[in-house]
Amino acid sequence: VQTCALPIFLENTPYPVPMYNTILNRVKVERSINYARAGFIKACLIRLARARKNNEEDMITVSLNEESQNVPYRLGRLFAVLEKTQSDTNREMKSTINSKYFSSAATTPAVVFPVLLKLAQHHIVKSDWGFKSEQSIQDILNGIDDEFPTFLNLEDQGKFMLGYYHQRKAFFKK
């Protein structure tokens, strides 16, 4: 009797890092994340949490998790709010913060976010929804300690992108 080994994705082991890295790089290059990529990132993060046998798996949800205290996830959410604040002010803008700063924000937040928050103040003043944007920014920043992380590793970059994706999708829910 011949036995068949289960494919690696059925053995509940972490997904291959190069595959995860490739997905993250595609998101950074294209500066957009779709349902399939978000699902794969989420699956990788869940498998990593299971392999470590910690309770992080519970914080990786299907939709926006406003209760998450994970800093990279919150930074992804913050980037989405800052992007929306900019687009609410000027919908015909040719160069957006997404096109200029997405990849840098996902890897070196300490360099990028002070600049983005300063830019956001100009957009908030001009926007009809400035108060709501300011409130959202403050709510997200309340979960982040004194300073932004200098660098995000691959796992944290995935959490950043998942937070960004969840926040963007939450904008379009009724």
C-alpha positions as CSV (number, residue, x, y, z in Angstrom):
1,V,0.0,0.0,0.0
2,Q,1.4,3.3,-1.0
3,T,0.8,6.3,1.2
4,C,0.5,9.9,0.0
5,A,2.1,12.7,1.9
6,L,-0.1,15.7,2.5
7,P,0.8,18.8,0.6
8,I,2.5,21.4,2.8
9,F,-0.5,23.7,2.9
10,L,-2.6,20.9,4.5
11,E,-0.1,20.0,7.2
12,N,-0.9,23.2,9.2
13,T,2.8,24.3,9.0
14,P,3.8,27.9,8.2
15,Y,3.7,28.8,4.5
16,P,7.0,29.2,2.7
17,V,8.6,32.6,3.5
18,P,9.6,33.3,-0.1
19,M,5.9,33.0,-1.1
20,Y,4.8,35.4,1.6
21,N,7.6,37.8,0.7
22,T,6.6,37.7,-3.0
23,I,3.0,38.7,-2.1
24,L,4.2,41.5,0.2
25,N,6.5,42.8,-2.6
26,R,3.6,42.7,-5.1
27,V,1.5,44.8,-2.8
28,K,4.3,47.3,-2.3
29,V,5.1,47.6,-6.0
30,E,1.4,47.9,-7.1
31,R,0.5,50.0,-4.0
32,S,-2.8,48.1,-3.7
33,I,-4.1,45.0,-2.0
34,N,-6.9,42.9,-3.2
35,Y,-9.1,40.2,-1.5
36,A,-6.8,37.3,-2.6
37,R,-3.6,38.9,-1.4
38,A,-5.2,40.0,1.9
39,G,-6.5,36.4,2.4
40,F,-3.1,35.0,1.8
41,I,-1.4,37.4,4.1
42,K,-4.0,36.6,6.8
43,A,-3.5,32.9,6.3
44,C,0.3,33.2,6.7
45,L,0.0,35.3,9.8
46,I,-2.5,32.8,11.3
47,R,-0.2,29.9,10.6
48,L,2.7,31.7,12.2
49,A,0.7,32.4,15.3
50,R,-0.4,28.8,15.5
51,A,3.2,27.6,15.1
52,R,4.2,29.8,18.0
53,K,1.2,28.7,20.0
54,N,0.4,32.2,21.1
55,N,-2.9,34.0,21.2
56,E,-2.2,36.4,18.3
57,E,-4.4,34.3,16.0
58,D,-7.5,35.7,17.8
59,M,-6.5,39.2,16.8
60,I,-6.3,38.4,13.1
61,T,-9.9,38.8,12.0
62,V,-11.9,38.7,8.8
63,S,-12.8,42.4,8.9
64,L,-11.6,45.6,10.7
65,N,-10.5,44.9,14.3
66,E,-10.7,48.3,16.0
67,E,-9.7,46.6,19.3
68,S,-6.4,45.4,18.0
69,Q,-3.4,46.9,19.9
70,N,-0.9,45.6,17.4
71,V,1.1,48.6,16.3
72,P,1.8,47.6,12.6
73,Y,-1.9,46.8,12.2
74,R,-2.8,50.2,13.6
75,L,-0.3,51.9,11.3
76,G,-1.9,50.3,8.3
77,R,-5.2,51.6,9.5
78,L,-3.7,55.0,10.0
79,F,-2.3,55.1,6.5
80,A,-5.7,54.3,5.1
81,V,-7.3,57.1,7.1
82,L,-4.6,59.5,6.0
83,E,-5.1,58.5,2.4
84,K,-8.9,59.0,2.7
85,T,-8.4,62.4,4.3
86,Q,-6.3,63.5,1.4
87,S,-8.8,62.1,-1.2
88,D,-11.7,63.8,0.6
89,T,-9.9,67.1,0.1
90,N,-9.0,66.8,-3.5
91,R,-10.3,64.0,-5.6
92,E,-8.4,65.1,-8.8
93,M,-5.0,64.9,-7.2
94,K,-2.5,63.3,-9.5
95,S,0.1,62.2,-6.9
96,T,-1.4,60.7,-3.7
97,I,0.3,59.6,-0.5
98,N,-0.3,56.1,-1.6
99,S,1.7,56.5,-4.7
100,K,4.6,58.2,-2.9
101,Y,4.7,56.7,0.6
102,F,3.0,53.3,0.7
103,S,6.1,51.1,0.5
104,S,8.1,53.3,2.8
105,A,5.3,53.4,5.4
106,A,5.1,49.6,5.4
107,T,8.8,49.3,6.0
108,T,10.1,52.4,7.9
109,P,7.2,54.0,9.6
110,A,9.3,56.3,11.9
111,V,10.6,58.1,8.8
112,V,7.3,58.4,6.9
113,F,4.5,58.9,9.5
114,P,5.6,62.2,11.0
115,V,5.6,63.7,7.4
116,L,2.2,62.2,6.6
117,L,0.7,63.5,9.8
118,K,2.0,66.9,9.1
119,L,0.5,66.8,5.6
120,A,-2.8,65.5,7.0
121,Q,-3.2,68.7,9.0
122,H,-3.4,70.7,5.8
123,H,-6.0,68.3,4.3
124,I,-8.0,68.3,7.5
125,V,-8.3,72.1,7.5
126,K,-9.6,72.1,3.9
127,S,-11.9,69.1,4.3
128,D,-15.7,69.1,5.0
129,W,-15.1,66.0,7.0
130,G,-12.0,67.3,8.8
131,F,-13.4,66.7,12.3
132,K,-14.2,63.1,11.6
133,S,-10.8,62.5,10.0
134,E,-9.0,64.1,13.0
135,Q,-11.1,62.0,15.4
136,S,-10.2,58.8,13.5
137,I,-6.5,59.6,13.4
138,Q,-6.5,60.3,17.2
139,D,-8.4,57.1,17.9
140,I,-5.8,55.0,16.0
141,L,-2.8,56.9,17.5
142,N,-4.1,56.3,21.0
143,G,-3.0,52.7,20.6
144,I,0.5,53.6,19.5
145,D,3.1,54.4,22.2
146,D,5.4,57.4,22.2
147,E,7.1,56.8,18.9
148,F,6.7,54.9,15.6
149,P,8.8,51.8,15.1
150,T,11.9,52.4,13.1
151,F,11.6,49.3,11.0
152,L,8.9,46.6,10.3
153,N,10.0,43.1,9.7
154,L,8.2,40.9,7.1
155,E,5.6,39.7,9.6
156,D,4.8,43.2,10.7
157,Q,4.6,44.4,7.1
158,G,1.9,41.8,6.5
159,K,0.0,43.1,9.6
160,F,0.4,46.7,8.3
161,M,-1.1,45.7,4.9
162,L,-3.9,43.7,6.5
163,G,-4.8,46.8,8.7
164,Y,-4.7,49.0,5.6
165,Y,-6.9,46.6,3.7
166,H,-9.4,46.2,6.5
167,Q,-9.7,50.0,7.1
168,R,-10.2,50.7,3.4
169,K,-13.0,48.1,3.2
170,A,-14.6,49.5,6.4
171,F,-15.0,52.9,4.7
172,F,-17.4,51.4,2.2
173,K,-19.6,49.6,4.7
174,K,-23.0,51.1,5.5
